[in-house]
Amino acid sequence: MKRETRPFRAEDMLTVISGETKEYGLDMYSNEEIAKQTEKDGLSITGIVDGVIVGCGGIRKMWEGVGECWLILSPDVDKYATSAYICIRDGFEKLMKENNFRRLQAYGRMDFPKAHTLFRHLNFKAEGIARCYTPDKVDCILYSLIKE
């Protein structure tokens, strides 16, 4: 399988959210304006396996050296699970290195087991529980990836 991680383009997010998405850390109120701003920010990537977009993800800078991750996966991710994990992991590691992040963090809903599997595959470590964190009051696990 051919894996590719490339800089994010607005049309990538719009393509993914036009279908059934698997969302990790990004409000699904995304629209063209948000997609264009995300591209302009330059802190996002698109993962492609065998010419198919498996997901888009990126980092929102919180302050110097610390960022919060977001990720939207396409339904096609299930067909290419291992390759998709590798694309996403490599993309986040590249963004982290190129932009001098020492810490990335992300939240995974307690009622969404696939999120926890994904974060483990991306080498994130669980740090704690954020109670009633989501708008619908679901608890989340806070994950982090630390560059030593």
HELIX and SHEET records of a PDB file:
HELIX    1   1 ALA A   10  ILE A   17  1                                   8    
HELIX    2   2 GLU A   32  ASP A   41  1                                  10    
HELIX    3   3 PRO A   75  TYR A   80  5                                   6    
HELIX    4   4 ALA A   81  GLU A   98  1                                  18    
HELIX    5   5 PRO A  113  HIS A  121  1                                   9    
SHEET    1   A 5 ARG A   3  PRO A   7  0                                        
SHEET    2   A 5 SER A  44  VAL A  49 -1                                        
SHEET    3   A 5 VAL A  52  TRP A  63 -1                                        
SHEET    4   A 5 VAL A  66  LEU A  73 -1                                        
SHEET    5   A 5 LYS A  22  TYR A  24 -1                                        
SHEET    1   B 7 ARG A   3  PRO A   7  0                                        
SHEET    2   B 7 SER A  44  VAL A  49 -1                                        
SHEET    3   B 7 VAL A  52  TRP A  63 -1                                        
SHEET    4   B 7 VAL A  66  LEU A  73 -1                                        
SHEET    5   B 7 ARG A 103  ARG A 109  1                                        
SHEET    6   B 7 CYS A 140  ILE A 146 -1                                        
SHEET    7   B 7 LYS A 125  ALA A 130 -1                                        
END                                                                             
